[in-house]
Amino acid sequence: MNNNNGFTLLEVLVAISILFMLVATIIPIQLLLMQEQKILQDRRKISFTLHDRLQDNIINNNDPFEEYSELNNKSVLFLFSNENGLMKGCASWENVKQKQETICFYGYKEK
């Protein structure tokens, strides 16, 4: 029992391999979570902006139009149109995963 050098080497190798396996699984999961967090943050910011602009267009009785804006370092296309007596506002942009996203809201002026 005095000569246990091989056993401690084996213990160290097993411990290091377990550590590397944990790191190899945690880092990709963390990167995915950060991407999804950014997507949700952009979606929330663009939704709030679309809501505010739609309300402004309804109150001011603006004609349908489209415009590009820069939000969160993203180029966002806002498109407003009249559809069946409702004002329709849509926002389109490309998210972090290079996928096209679109959000549309409808509104009408209360009488």
All heavy atoms as an XYZ file, in Angstrom:
910
protein
N       0.814     -1.197      0.000
C       0.000      0.000      0.000
C       0.856      1.260      0.000
O       0.311      2.343     -0.151
C      -0.905      0.028      1.234
C      -2.012     -0.994      1.204
S      -3.072     -0.722     -0.191
C      -4.487     -0.081      0.582
N       2.130      1.159      0.147
C       2.987      2.338      0.159
C       3.173      2.932     -1.234
O       3.381      4.115     -1.374
C       4.351      1.993      0.748
C       4.263      1.696      2.232
O       3.315      2.144      2.875
N       5.215      0.958      2.761
N       3.092      2.105     -2.290
C       3.304      2.590     -3.643
C       1.946      2.758     -4.328
O       1.422      1.836     -4.930
C       4.178      1.602     -4.419
C       4.606      2.164     -5.757
O       4.292      3.298     -6.081
N       5.321      1.360     -6.514
N       1.352      3.949     -4.251
C       0.053      4.215     -4.859
C       0.118      5.339     -5.894
O      -0.833      6.057     -6.112
C      -0.992      4.528     -3.790
C      -0.608      5.720     -2.932
O       0.381      6.377     -3.197
N      -1.393      5.977     -1.906
N       1.272      5.525     -6.547
C       1.434      6.600     -7.530
C       0.521      6.404     -8.736
O      -0.026      7.356     -9.258
C       2.884      6.685     -7.995
C       3.799      7.181     -6.885
O       3.340      7.861     -5.982
N       5.072      6.826     -6.955
N       0.354      5.191     -9.215
C      -0.513      4.933    -10.354
C      -1.971      5.203    -10.027
O      -2.736      5.683    -10.868
N      -2.390      4.919     -8.817
C      -3.780      5.129     -8.427
C      -4.112      6.616     -8.372
O      -5.160      7.031     -8.849
C      -4.026      4.459     -7.073
C      -5.460      4.557     -6.630
C      -6.463      3.885     -7.312
C      -5.812      5.325     -5.536
C      -7.779      3.970     -6.918
C      -7.131      5.415     -5.131
C      -8.113      4.734     -5.819
N      -3.226      7.445     -7.845
C      -3.500      8.883     -7.794
C      -3.481      9.489     -9.189
O      -4.252     10.409     -9.475
C      -2.488      9.612     -6.899
O      -1.172      9.315     -7.340
C      -2.672      9.244     -5.461
N      -2.638      8.988    -10.083
C      -2.624      9.472    -11.460
C      -3.963      9.157    -12.126
O      -4.526      9.996    -12.833
C      -1.474      8.841    -12.242
C      -1.395      9.221    -13.723
C      -1.148     10.706    -13.870
C      -0.332      8.411    -14.410
N      -4.476      7.955    -11.888
C      -5.765      7.569    -12.451
C      -6.881      8.454    -11.891
O      -7.771      8.886    -12.636
C      -6.058      6.102    -12.152
C      -7.334      5.534    -12.738
C      -7.275      5.584    -14.249
C      -7.547      4.131    -12.239
N      -6.834      8.753    -10.603
C      -7.833      9.636     -9.999
C      -7.801     11.026    -10.635
O      -8.850     11.616    -10.919
C      -7.587      9.772     -8.496
C      -8.045      8.612     -7.676
C      -7.781      8.839     -6.192
O      -6.885      9.657     -5.857
O      -8.469      8.224     -5.391
N      -6.618     11.555    -10.863
C      -6.474     12.877    -11.467
C      -7.018     12.865    -12.897
O      -7.720     13.800    -13.313
C      -4.999     13.337    -11.425
C      -4.778     14.578    -12.280
C      -4.563     13.595    -10.006
N      -6.715     11.845    -13.672
C      -7.205     11.761    -15.042
C      -8.729     11.683    -15.088
O      -9.367     12.325    -15.931
C      -6.589     10.555    -15.753
C      -5.096     10.675    -16.099
C      -4.587      9.379    -16.685
C      -4.859     11.832    -17.040
N      -9.326     10.907    -14.188
C     -10.782     10.812    -14.136
C     -11.388     12.153    -13.735
O     -12.376     12.610    -14.326
C     -11.216      9.682    -13.176
C     -12.705      9.754    -12.891
C     -10.841      8.327    -13.732
N     -10.808     12.812    -12.764
C     -11.325     14.107    -12.318
C     -11.233     15.152    -13.429
O     -12.177     15.923    -13.652
C     -10.573     14.577    -11.080
N     -10.111     15.176    -14.149
C      -9.945     16.136    -15.243
C     -10.931     15.838    -16.372
O     -11.518     16.755    -16.955
C      -8.486     16.147    -15.740
C      -7.596     16.803    -14.687
C      -8.359     16.866    -17.074
C      -6.133     16.780    -15.010
N     -11.139     14.560    -16.688
C     -12.075     14.227    -17.757
C     -13.505     14.615    -17.365
O     -14.270     15.086    -18.206
C     -11.992     12.746    -18.114
O     -12.450     11.954    -17.045
N     -13.873     14.445    -16.114
C     -15.200     14.879    -15.651
C     -15.322     16.392    -15.752
O     -16.343     16.927    -16.196
C     -15.470     14.392    -14.219
C     -15.645     12.876    -14.207
C     -16.698     15.073    -13.623
C     -15.715     12.270    -12.825
N     -14.297     17.109    -15.358
C     -14.290     18.566    -15.446
C     -14.427     19.031    -16.892
O     -15.221     19.937    -17.192
C     -13.009     19.126    -14.823
C     -12.872     20.641    -14.824
C     -13.911     21.255    -13.896
C     -11.481     21.038    -14.420
N     -13.682     18.426    -17.811
C     -13.776     18.799    -19.219
C     -15.159     18.488    -19.798
O     -15.669     19.245    -20.617
C     -12.697     18.106    -20.046
C     -11.326     18.716    -19.883
C     -10.202     17.925    -19.965
C     -11.167     20.074    -19.652
C      -8.939     18.477    -19.827
C      -9.908     20.628    -19.509
C      -8.787     19.829    -19.606
N     -15.761     17.390    -19.386
C     -17.109     17.069    -19.860
C     -18.115     18.114    -19.383
O     -19.002     18.529    -20.136
C     -17.536     15.673    -19.388
C     -16.882     14.567    -20.176
S     -17.350     12.872    -19.774
C     -18.430     12.952    -18.422
N     -17.988     18.548    -18.143
C     -18.882     19.578    -17.625
C     -18.712     20.890    -18.379
O     -19.698     21.539    -18.752
C     -18.647     19.792    -16.140
C     -19.184     18.715    -15.204
C     -18.723     18.975    -13.775
C     -20.684     18.668    -15.275
N     -17.469     21.278    -18.606
C     -17.200     22.526    -19.324
C     -17.716     22.425    -20.757
O     -18.298     23.381    -21.293
C     -15.692     22.855    -19.290
C     -15.342     23.963    -20.255
C     -15.271     23.235    -17.878
N     -17.528     21.263    -21.387
C     -17.956     21.081    -22.780
C     -19.473     21.119    -22.924
O     -19.987     21.405    -24.002
C     -17.411     19.773    -23.329
N     -20.214     20.840    -21.868
C     -21.678     20.915    -21.965
C     -22.220     22.257    -21.477
O     -23.224     22.738    -21.998
C     -22.338     19.786    -21.148
O     -21.901     19.848    -19.799
C     -22.028     18.437    -21.737
N     -21.568     22.874    -20.515
C     -22.077     24.123    -19.953
C     -21.858     25.309    -20.894
O     -22.747     26.150    -21.042
C     -21.443     24.388    -18.568
C     -22.003     23.381    -17.570
C     -21.707     25.807    -18.103
C     -21.366     23.444    -16.205
N     -20.721     25.390    -21.555
C     -20.427     26.546    -22.417
C     -21.411     26.652    -23.583
O     -21.966     27.733    -23.819
C     -18.961     26.523    -22.887
C     -18.056     26.842    -21.702
C     -18.733     27.508    -24.030
C     -16.586     26.786    -21.994
N     -21.699     25.577    -24.341
C     -22.699     25.730    -25.413
C     -24.092     26.088    -24.901
O     -24.814     26.872    -25.542
C     -22.725     24.359    -26.095
C     -21.425     23.739    -25.760
C     -21.054     24.266    -24.415
N     -24.466     25.547    -23.770
C     -25.773     25.883    -23.194
C     -25.816     27.352    -22.810
O     -26.808     28.048    -23.064
C     -26.076     24.975    -21.984
C     -26.323     23.545    -22.452
C     -27.277     25.495    -21.204
C     -26.432     22.547    -21.326
N     -24.735     27.852    -22.222
C     -24.672     29.264    -21.843
C     -24.753     30.169    -23.072
O     -25.450     31.191    -23.060
C     -23.381     29.538    -21.058
C     -23.202     30.971    -20.631
C     -24.238     31.404    -19.616
O     -24.784     30.607    -18.876
N     -24.520     32.693    -19.591
N     -24.061     29.801    -24.150
C     -24.113     30.598    -25.377
C     -25.518     30.603    -25.979
O     -26.002     31.643    -26.443
C     -23.103     30.069    -26.396
C     -21.639     30.272    -26.035
C     -20.736     29.595    -27.058
C     -21.309     31.741    -25.919
N     -26.190     29.463    -25.961
C     -27.559     29.390    -26.456
C     -28.502     30.251    -25.618
O     -29.358     30.965    -26.157
C     -28.039     27.941    -26.475
C     -29.447     27.706    -26.987
C     -29.554     28.089    -28.459
C     -29.854     26.263    -26.772
N     -28.339     30.220    -24.310
C     -29.169     31.050    -23.436
C     -28.943     32.537    -23.692
O     -29.898     33.324    -23.693
C     -28.886     30.730    -21.972
C     -29.459     29.425    -21.450
C     -28.976     29.159    -20.033
C     -30.960     29.445    -21.495
N     -27.708     32.924    -23.937
C     -27.417     34.329    -24.221
C     -28.051     34.755    -25.546
O     -28.577     35.875    -25.659
C     -25.912     34.562    -24.231
C     -25.297     34.504    -22.843
S     -23.497     34.510    -22.801
C     -23.093     35.972    -23.712
N     -28.027     33.869    -26.565
C     -28.671     34.177    -27.837
C     -30.175     34.353    -27.663
O     -30.760     35.304    -28.179
C     -28.433     33.050    -28.847
C     -27.240     33.211    -29.711
C     -27.184     32.131    -30.779
O     -27.824     31.090    -30.678
N     -26.399     32.388    -31.801
N     -30.794     33.428    -26.967
C     -32.244     33.502    -26.759
C     -32.623     34.731    -25.941
O     -33.661     35.355    -26.180
C     -32.751     32.229    -26.072
C     -32.653     30.985    -26.928
C     -33.501     31.056    -28.182
O     -34.583     31.674    -28.163
O     -33.072     30.470    -29.195
N     -31.784     35.087    -24.976
C     -32.045     36.286    -24.183
C     -32.000     37.529    -25.072
O     -32.845     38.422    -24.953
C     -31.019     36.391    -23.060
C     -31.236     37.553    -22.137
C     -30.187     37.608    -21.034
O     -29.074     37.109    -21.188
N     -30.542     38.207    -19.924
N     -31.058     37.589    -25.991
C     -30.947     38.721    -26.907
C     -32.152     38.778    -27.844
O     -32.687     39.857    -28.126
C     -29.643     38.605    -27.708
C     -29.422     39.696    -28.711
C     -29.167     41.021    -28.065
C     -28.810     42.041    -29.142
N     -29.239     43.369    -28.790
N     -32.609     37.611    -28.319
C     -33.785     37.568    -29.189
C     -35.004     38.109    -28.458
O     -35.766     38.915    -28.997
C     -34.026     36.130    -29.699
C     -32.959     35.751    -30.729
C     -35.419     35.992    -30.310
C     -32.986     34.294    -31.139
N     -35.208     37.674    -27.222
C     -36.358     38.146    -26.442
C     -36.256     39.637    -26.127
O     -37.255     40.353    -26.138
C     -36.495     37.336    -25.158
C     -36.950     35.888    -25.343
C     -36.901     35.147    -24.012
C     -38.332     35.829    -25.938
N     -35.043     40.095    -25.837
C     -34.845     41.518    -25.556
C     -35.187     42.358    -26.791
O     -35.882     43.373    -26.680
C     -33.403     41.749    -25.135
C     -33.061     43.184    -24.873
C     -31.582     43.366    -24.568
O     -30.787     42.443    -24.686
N     -31.218     44.569    -24.184
N     -34.721     41.935    -27.962
C     -35.032     42.658    -29.197
C     -36.528     42.628    -29.480
O     -37.120     43.647    -29.844
C     -34.281     42.050    -30.382
C     -32.786     42.315    -30.342
O     -32.368     43.238    -29.612
O     -32.042     41.594    -31.027
N     -37.146     41.468    -29.321
C     -38.579     41.319    -29.585
C     -39.398     42.236    -28.680
O     -40.354     42.874    -29.118
C     -38.972     39.856    -29.378
C     -40.308     39.486    -29.974
C     -40.595     38.024    -29.772
N     -39.706     37.208    -30.595
C     -39.461     35.917    -30.373
N     -40.019     35.298    -29.358
N     -38.657     35.250    -31.166
N     -39.003     42.311    -27.409
C     -39.731     43.156    -26.456
C     -39.577     44.633    -26.811
O     -40.556     45.380    -26.854
C     -39.218     42.877    -25.041
C     -39.940     43.625    -23.955
C     -39.500     43.217    -22.554
N     -38.069     43.150    -22.384
C     -37.379     42.010    -22.187
N     -37.996     40.868    -22.130
N     -36.075     42.038    -22.033
N     -38.367     45.054    -27.116
C     -38.114     46.462    -27.455
C     -38.860     46.859    -28.728
O     -39.484     47.931    -28.795
C     -36.605     46.674    -27.625
C     -36.197     48.039    -28.085
C     -36.226     49.017    -26.977
C     -35.601     50.324    -27.473
N     -35.771     51.390    -26.554
N     -38.833     45.998    -29.742
C     -39.506     46.299    -31.001
C     -41.013     46.298    -30.812
O     -41.722     47.138    -31.373
C     -39.048     45.309    -32.096
C     -37.572     45.580    -32.437
C     -39.912     45.423    -33.340
C     -36.918     44.536    -33.297
N     -41.535     45.385    -29.999
C     -42.977     45.353    -29.722
C     -43.440     46.627    -29.036
O     -44.487     47.187    -29.386
C     -43.331     44.155    -28.852
O     -43.126     42.958    -29.519
N     -42.676     47.093    -28.055
C     -43.037     48.337    -27.367
C     -43.030     49.520    -28.335
O     -43.929     50.362    -28.325
C     -42.091     48.624    -26.205
C     -42.248     47.711    -25.025
C     -41.187     47.499    -24.162
C     -43.441     47.058    -24.762
C     -41.317     46.664    -23.065
C     -43.585     46.224    -23.677
C     -42.523     46.028    -22.824
N     -42.010     49.575    -29.177
C     -41.906     50.672    -30.138
C     -43.042     50.611    -31.151
O     -43.645     51.634    -31.490
C     -40.548     50.626    -30.862
O     -39.500     50.639    -29.883
C     -40.379     51.799    -31.797
N     -43.353     49.406    -31.642
C     -44.462     49.246    -32.587
C     -45.781     49.677    -31.953
O     -46.580     50.376    -32.581
C     -44.551     47.795    -33.066
C     -45.717     47.443    -33.982
C     -45.636     48.245    -35.276
C     -45.729     45.952    -34.273
N     -46.006     49.289    -30.722
C     -47.229     49.682    -30.016
C     -47.344     51.202    -29.923
O     -48.384     51.781    -30.209
C     -47.242     49.054    -28.620
C     -48.374     49.521    -27.772
N     -48.264     50.596    -26.924
C     -49.642     49.069    -27.655
C     -49.416     50.782    -26.309
N     -50.272     49.861    -26.727
N     -46.246     51.847    -29.514
C     -46.266     53.300    -29.368
C     -46.528     53.997    -30.704
O     -47.302     54.953    -30.785
C     -44.958     53.798    -28.760
C     -44.787     53.350    -27.316
O     -45.785     52.920    -26.698
O     -43.644     53.409    -26.807
N     -45.879     53.533    -31.764
C     -46.071     54.162    -33.078
C     -47.470     53.897    -33.625
O     -48.048     54.759    -34.286
C     -45.008     53.666    -34.047
C     -43.635     54.194    -33.708
C     -42.623     53.839    -34.740
N     -41.313     54.327    -34.327
C     -40.240     54.239    -35.074
N     -40.302     53.681    -36.262
N     -39.097     54.701    -34.635
N     -48.001     52.704    -33.367
C     -49.358     52.400    -33.810
C     -50.361     53.309    -33.106
O     -51.270     53.846    -33.733
C     -49.689     50.928    -33.558
C     -51.064     50.453    -34.006
C     -51.198     50.569    -35.523
C     -51.297     49.020    -33.566
N     -50.194     53.492    -31.806
C     -51.082     54.384    -31.064
C     -50.989     55.810    -31.607
O     -52.013     56.482    -31.772
C     -50.722     54.380    -29.569
C     -51.024     53.088    -28.874
C     -52.506     52.815    -28.822
O     -53.313     53.705    -28.643
N     -52.869     51.560    -28.999
N     -49.787     56.264    -31.893
C     -49.594     57.606    -32.437
C     -50.278     57.742    -33.795
O     -50.921     58.760    -34.078
C     -48.101     57.908    -32.550
C     -47.835     59.323    -32.993
O     -48.416     60.258    -32.397
O     -47.057     59.503    -33.955
N     -50.154     56.721    -34.646
C     -50.792     56.771    -35.969
C     -52.307     56.747    -35.868
O     -52.992     57.399    -36.659
C     -50.313     55.603    -36.842
C     -48.884     55.776    -37.272
O     -48.391     56.891    -37.374
N     -48.200     54.683    -37.516
N     -52.849     56.006    -34.931
C     -54.304     55.960    -34.759
C     -54.824     57.307    -34.267
O     -55.813     57.832    -34.772
C     -54.694     54.832    -33.783
C     -54.438     53.469    -34.430
C     -56.137     54.946    -33.357
C     -54.586     52.301    -33.485
N     -54.155     57.891    -33.294
C     -54.592     59.164    -32.721
C     -54.523     60.284    -33.758
O     -55.421     61.113    -33.864
C     -53.756     59.514    -31.476
C     -54.097     58.546    -30.340
C     -53.973     60.943    -31.040
C     -53.165     58.617    -29.160
N     -53.458     60.298    -34.570
C     -53.253     61.374    -35.549
C     -53.884     61.087    -36.899
O     -53.723     61.877    -37.828
C     -51.758     61.643    -35.733
C     -51.129     62.153    -34.466
O     -51.760     62.863    -33.689
N     -49.889     61.790    -34.235
N     -54.591     59.954    -37.041
C     -55.222     59.566    -38.310
C     -54.253     59.622    -39.482
O     -54.572     60.157    -40.553
C     -56.443     60.446    -38.609
C     -57.574     60.179    -37.658
O     -57.780     59.048    -37.235
N     -58.301     61.221    -37.315
N     -53.072     59.081    -39.292
C     -52.053     59.082    -40.354
C     -52.429     58.102    -41.462
O     -53.087     57.091    -41.234
C     -50.689     58.702    -39.793
C     -50.112     59.778    -38.904
O     -50.579     60.908    -38.903
N     -49.101     59.425    -38.151
N     -52.007     58.422    -42.670
C     -52.191     57.519    -43.802
C     -51.206     56.361    -43.686
O     -50.188     56.461    -43.000
C     -51.943     58.268    -45.121
C     -53.027     59.306    -45.388
O     -54.171     59.075    -44.955
O     -52.716     60.327    -46.033
N     -51.499     55.247    -44.373
C     -50.570     54.111    -44.350
C     -49.191     54.515    -44.875
O     -49.082     55.315    -45.811
C     -51.224     53.098    -45.284
C     -52.672     53.448    -45.277
C     -52.719     54.940    -45.115
N     -48.161     53.994    -44.266
C     -46.792     54.282    -44.683
C     -45.859     53.191    -44.156
O     -46.258     52.333    -43.396
C     -46.339     55.664    -44.169
C     -46.175     55.736    -42.680
C     -44.931     55.552    -42.100
C     -47.264     56.001    -41.852
C     -44.781     55.630    -40.725
C     -47.122     56.075    -40.493
C     -45.879     55.891    -39.918
N     -44.629     53.256    -44.617
C     -43.602     52.359    -44.092
C     -42.330     53.155    -43.858
O     -42.092     54.170    -44.515
C     -43.346     51.179    -45.031
C     -42.728     51.511    -46.354
C     -42.498     50.270    -47.196
O     -43.461     49.535    -47.453
O     -41.345     50.055    -47.587
N     -41.554     52.691    -42.892
C     -40.302     53.374    -42.583
C     -39.317     52.389    -41.960
O     -39.703     51.392    -41.347
C     -40.535     54.543    -41.629
C     -40.910     54.132    -40.223
C     -40.969     55.300    -39.254
O     -40.097     56.179    -39.322
O     -41.907     55.315    -38.445
N     -38.057     52.682    -42.151
C     -36.997     51.908    -41.525
C     -36.494     52.661    -40.308
O     -36.364     53.888    -40.337
C     -35.828     51.676    -42.485
C     -36.076     50.589    -43.487
C     -36.549     50.885    -44.755
C     -35.840     49.258    -43.159
C     -36.783     49.886    -45.682
C     -36.070     48.250    -44.075
C     -36.530     48.568    -45.336
O     -36.759     47.577    -46.235
N     -36.213     51.922    -39.243
C     -35.644     52.519    -38.038
C     -34.535     51.627    -37.525
O     -34.476     50.434    -37.832
C     -36.701     52.673    -36.944
O     -37.644     53.635    -37.301
N     -33.696     52.200    -36.711
C     -32.589     51.475    -36.099
C     -32.908     51.298    -34.621
O     -32.989     52.268    -33.873
C     -31.303     52.279    -36.290
C     -30.027     51.535    -36.068
C     -29.714     50.513    -37.145
O     -30.124     50.672    -38.299
O     -29.040     49.533    -36.796
N     -33.121     50.049    -34.181
C     -33.390     49.732    -32.778
C     -32.457     48.613    -32.344
O     -32.389     47.577    -33.001
C     -34.835     49.268    -32.582
C     -35.931     50.289    -32.747
C     -37.291     49.614    -32.677
C     -35.838     51.345    -31.682
N     -31.771     48.808    -31.237
C     -30.839     47.796    -30.718
C     -29.845     47.353    -31.788
O     -29.552     46.165    -31.926
C     -31.584     46.574    -30.173
C     -32.290     46.857    -28.886
O     -32.207     47.950    -28.352
N     -32.983     45.864    -28.377
N     -29.356     48.301    -32.575
C     -28.408     48.019    -33.657
C     -28.996     47.072    -34.701
O     -28.277     46.300    -35.319
C     -27.087     47.463    -33.116
C     -26.380     48.448    -32.231
O     -26.427     49.647    -32.481
N     -25.744     47.964    -31.188
N     -30.299     47.121    -34.882
C     -30.978     46.303    -35.881
C     -31.803     47.224    -36.774
O     -32.416     48.168    -36.307
C     -31.904     45.286    -35.229
C     -31.206     44.305    -34.356
C     -31.964     43.006    -34.331
C     -31.183     41.944    -33.638
N     -29.903     41.672    -34.194
N     -31.810     46.911    -38.057
C     -32.651     47.650    -38.992
C     -34.038     47.032    -38.961
O     -34.208     45.849    -39.255
C     -32.054     47.564    -40.393
O     -32.851     48.278    -41.295
N     -35.029     47.835    -38.587
C     -36.404     47.355    -38.423
C     -37.295     48.096    -39.408
O     -37.253     49.317    -39.500
C     -36.906     47.581    -36.977
C     -38.312     47.057    -36.814
C     -35.967     46.934    -35.974
N     -38.106     47.333    -40.152
C     -39.069     47.913    -41.077
C     -40.422     47.974    -40.387
O     -40.953     46.950    -39.954
C     -39.188     47.070    -42.346
C     -40.325     47.444    -43.302
C     -40.087     48.827    -43.900
C     -40.478     46.408    -44.383
N     -40.961     49.192    -40.242
C     -42.303     49.393    -39.700
C     -43.232     49.676    -40.869
O     -42.983     50.572    -41.666
C     -42.330     50.563    -38.712
C     -41.602     50.283    -37.435
C     -40.312     50.738    -37.236
C     -42.216     49.553    -36.426
C     -39.643     50.488    -36.054
C     -41.554     49.296    -35.239
C     -40.262     49.757    -35.053
N     -44.313     48.913    -40.948
C     -45.278     49.057    -42.026
C     -46.664     49.239    -41.422
O     -47.116     48.410    -40.635
C     -45.258     47.813    -42.925
C     -46.256     47.746    -44.064
C     -45.964     48.848    -45.073
C     -46.186     46.390    -44.740
N     -47.321     50.332    -41.782
C     -48.652     50.635    -41.259
C     -49.636     50.694    -42.428
O     -49.350     51.298    -43.461
C     -48.648     51.966    -40.505
C     -47.753     51.944    -39.300
C     -46.452     52.403    -39.381
C     -48.209     51.428    -38.101
C     -45.625     52.367    -38.279
C     -47.389     51.390    -36.997
C     -46.086     51.853    -37.083
N     -50.795     50.057    -42.241
C     -51.806     50.046    -43.288
C     -53.189     49.981    -42.660
O     -53.341     49.659    -41.483
C     -51.598     48.848    -44.220
O     -51.726     47.642    -43.503
N     -54.218     50.303    -43.464
C     -55.604     50.194    -43.028
C     -56.165     48.883    -43.563
O     -56.004     48.569    -44.737
C     -56.445     51.364    -43.546
C     -56.091     52.642    -42.839
O     -55.878     52.643    -41.634
N     -56.018     53.729    -43.582
N     -56.814     48.139    -42.696
C     -57.330     46.832    -43.082
C     -58.673     46.614    -42.403
O     -58.744     46.463    -41.184
C     -56.330     45.755    -42.638
C     -56.361     44.507    -43.462
C     -55.230     43.577    -43.080
O     -54.135     43.725    -43.637
O     -55.449     42.720    -42.210
N     -59.760     46.632    -43.173
C     -61.109     46.402    -42.650
C     -61.463     47.344    -41.491
O     -62.001     46.921    -40.476
C     -61.284     44.952    -42.208
C     -61.130     43.975    -43.341
O     -61.424     44.300    -44.488
N     -60.661     42.786    -43.052
N     -61.117     48.597    -41.642
C     -61.442     49.574    -40.609
C     -60.480     49.585    -39.433
O     -60.672     50.330    -38.480
N     -59.460     48.757    -39.468
C     -58.467     48.717    -38.402
C     -57.134     49.218    -38.928
O     -56.809     49.049    -40.100
C     -58.279     47.286    -37.887
C     -59.486     46.610    -37.252
C     -59.155     45.160    -36.950
C     -59.877     47.326    -35.979
N     -56.358     49.815    -38.058
C     -54.998     50.196    -38.400
C     -54.102     49.012    -38.054
O     -54.138     48.514    -36.930
C     -54.561     51.439    -37.626
C     -53.115     51.834    -37.839
S     -52.744     52.481    -39.468
C     -53.318     54.149    -39.311
N     -53.366     48.540    -39.038
C     -52.462     47.406    -38.842
C     -51.029     47.925    -38.848
O     -50.626     48.648    -39.753
C     -52.645     46.381    -39.959
C     -51.715     45.193    -39.863
C     -51.941     44.242    -41.039
C     -50.986     43.069    -40.978
N     -51.154     42.170    -42.143
N     -50.278     47.558    -37.831
C     -48.876     47.925    -37.750
C     -48.031     46.672    -37.641
O     -48.289     45.814    -36.802
N     -47.038     46.546    -38.505
C     -46.148     45.381    -38.497
C     -44.700     45.847    -38.416
O     -44.335     46.886    -38.964
C     -46.324     44.537    -39.752
S     -47.908     43.711    -39.861
N     -43.892     45.057    -37.737
C     -42.458     45.309    -37.661
C     -41.743     44.045    -38.114
O     -42.083     42.940    -37.695
C     -42.049     45.665    -36.241
N     -40.745     44.200    -38.985
C     -39.965     43.071    -39.489
C     -38.487     43.354    -39.286
O     -38.022     44.476    -39.515
C     -40.228     42.843    -40.978
O     -41.576     42.526    -41.202
N     -37.748     42.335    -38.873
C     -36.314     42.464    -38.660
C     -35.681     41.085    -38.707
O     -36.350     40.068    -38.702
C     -36.019     43.146    -37.327
C     -36.279     42.290    -36.124
C     -35.371     41.578    -35.399
C     -37.539     42.050    -35.502
N     -35.990     40.909    -34.377
C     -37.327     41.179    -34.422
C     -38.838     42.474    -35.750
C     -38.354     40.740    -33.593
C     -39.851     42.028    -34.932
C     -39.608     41.176    -33.867
N     -34.351     41.071    -38.739
C     -33.587     39.826    -38.727
C     -32.994     39.649    -37.338
O     -32.299     40.530    -36.836
C     -32.474     39.881    -39.780
C     -31.784     38.572    -39.998
C     -30.809     38.640    -41.151
O     -31.230     38.464    -42.305
O     -29.617     38.891    -40.876
N     -33.270     38.496    -36.713
C     -32.808     38.294    -35.338
C     -31.362     37.805    -35.289
O     -30.691     37.708    -36.322
C     -33.760     37.367    -34.566
C     -33.744     35.944    -35.063
O     -32.844     35.507    -35.767
N     -34.762     35.190    -34.695
N     -30.891     37.489    -34.099
C     -29.500     37.077    -33.877
C     -29.160     35.808    -34.644
O     -28.024     35.623    -35.080
C     -29.252     36.872    -32.357
C     -27.874     36.349    -32.082
C     -29.479     38.165    -31.614
N     -30.138     34.955    -34.834
C     -29.915     33.689    -35.556
C     -30.109     33.837    -37.063
O     -30.244     32.851    -37.772
C     -30.863     32.616    -35.023
C     -30.582     32.225    -33.596
C     -31.533     31.129    -33.154
C     -31.227     30.692    -31.749
N     -32.143     29.633    -31.304
N     -30.135     35.074    -37.561
C     -30.318     35.404    -38.969
C     -31.633     34.852    -39.519
O     -31.714     34.427    -40.670
C     -29.150     34.904    -39.831
C     -27.914     35.762    -39.780
C     -27.143     35.614    -38.493
O     -27.020     34.518    -37.996
N     -26.624     36.703    -37.972
N     -32.669     34.853    -38.705
C     -34.006     34.474    -39.139
C     -34.881     35.719    -39.153
O     -34.776     36.566    -38.271
C     -34.606     33.424    -38.214
C     -33.914     32.089    -38.306
C     -34.633     31.052    -37.485
C     -33.913     29.717    -37.611
N     -34.551     28.692    -36.792
N     -35.745     35.798    -40.153
C     -36.641     36.945    -40.289
C     -37.797     36.801    -39.291
O     -38.425     35.758    -39.208
C     -37.175     37.017    -41.717
C     -37.838     38.305    -42.066
C     -36.878     39.474    -42.148
O     -35.694     39.292    -42.347
N     -37.404     40.666    -41.980
N     -38.065     37.865    -38.542
C     -39.174     37.879    -37.590
C     -40.112     39.022    -37.944
O     -39.681     40.073    -38.402
C     -38.676     38.081    -36.156
C     -38.075     36.844    -35.555
C     -38.002     36.931    -34.043
O     -39.018     37.318    -33.413
O     -36.942     36.618    -33.503
N     -41.401     38.804    -37.714
C     -42.417     39.818    -37.952
C     -43.425     39.798    -36.814
O     -43.856     38.730    -36.390
C     -43.145     39.564    -39.287
O     -42.187     39.559    -40.341
C     -44.183     40.629    -39.557
N     -43.769     40.983    -36.337
C     -44.805     41.134    -35.317
C     -45.828     42.132    -35.860
O     -45.446     43.173    -36.386
C     -44.225     41.655    -33.991
C     -43.262     40.644    -33.379
C     -45.324     41.979    -33.006
C     -42.603     41.133    -32.128
N     -47.103     41.805    -35.735
C     -48.163     42.701    -36.194
C     -49.146     42.970    -35.059
O     -49.495     42.066    -34.303
C     -48.919     42.096    -37.374
S     -47.925     41.951    -38.875
N     -49.566     44.217    -34.952
C     -50.598     44.634    -34.008
C     -51.703     45.336    -34.775
O     -51.462     45.960    -35.811
C     -50.041     45.614    -32.961
C     -49.042     45.036    -32.010
C     -48.060     45.832    -31.458
C     -49.074     43.704    -31.642
C     -47.132     45.315    -30.576
C     -48.153     43.174    -30.763
C     -47.184     43.985    -30.225
N     -52.912     45.230    -34.265
C     -54.069     45.917    -34.841
C     -54.632     46.880    -33.818
O     -54.570     46.625    -32.621
C     -55.160     44.911    -35.234
C     -54.790     44.023    -36.390
C     -54.124     42.837    -36.189
C     -55.124     44.388    -37.691
C     -53.790     42.014    -37.255
C     -54.808     43.575    -38.756
C     -54.126     42.385    -38.528
O     -53.795     41.577    -39.587
N     -55.214     47.965    -34.302
C     -55.831     48.916    -33.396
C     -56.918     49.704    -34.106
O     -56.966     49.760    -35.328
N     -57.796     50.295    -33.333
C     -58.838     51.156    -33.888
C     -59.065     52.314    -32.938
O     -58.800     52.231    -31.743
C     -60.134     50.379    -34.140
C     -60.819     49.881    -32.887
C     -61.819     50.619    -32.260
C     -60.453     48.660    -32.327
C     -62.435     50.162    -31.134
C     -61.058     48.196    -31.179
C     -62.045     48.948    -30.584
O     -62.639     48.494    -29.447
N     -59.587     53.380    -33.489
C     -59.837     54.574    -32.710
C     -61.210     54.450    -32.049
O     -62.202     54.176    -32.711
C     -59.791     55.816    -33.593
C     -59.824     57.092    -32.816
C     -59.514     58.271    -33.698
C     -59.412     59.514    -32.847
N     -58.893     60.624    -33.609
N     -61.241     54.644    -30.744
C     -62.523     54.587    -30.029
C     -63.343     55.820    -30.381
O     -62.832     56.905    -30.568
C     -62.284     54.535    -28.516
C     -61.683     53.243    -28.062
C     -61.529     53.175    -26.551
O     -61.617     54.228    -25.876
O     -61.330     52.074    -26.048
N     -64.632     55.604    -30.408
C     -65.526     56.709    -30.781
C     -66.112     57.340    -29.559
O     -66.197     56.873    -28.521
C     -66.634     56.193    -31.685
C     -66.069     55.675    -32.975
C     -67.154     55.075    -33.830
C     -66.513     54.510    -35.083
N     -67.443     53.932    -35.976
